[in-house]
Amino acid sequence: MNNLFSLKRFGCALVDSGQLNLNKQIYEKDHRVIDEKCICSVCQSGYTRSYLNTIVSKETTACHLLTIHNVAYQV
């Protein structure tokens, strides 16, 4: 469980190919959701990688959203 919390703290989202570090500049203009196959409320609500990139180091909301996604991914 500690690994899960460190992932959201550092802006990482779990996906089938590994981790997306949403702090990286490559996500600034990526308008896809974290994982199009994911059924979590974050992906289904349309939160984009670019939006999360914008808030991940500034807003606690990003931590909550990434935690929701990462927990759903692991379940």
Sequence and secondary structure as in RCSB ss.txt:
>XXXX:A:sequence
MNNLFSLKRFGCALVDSGQLNLNKQIYEKDHRVIDEKCICSVCQSGYTRSYLNTIVSKETTACHLLTIHNVAYQV
>XXXX:A:secstr
 HHHHHHHHTTEEEETTEEEETTSGGGTT  SBS TT  SHHHHTT BHHHHHHHTTT HHHHHHHHHHHHHHH 
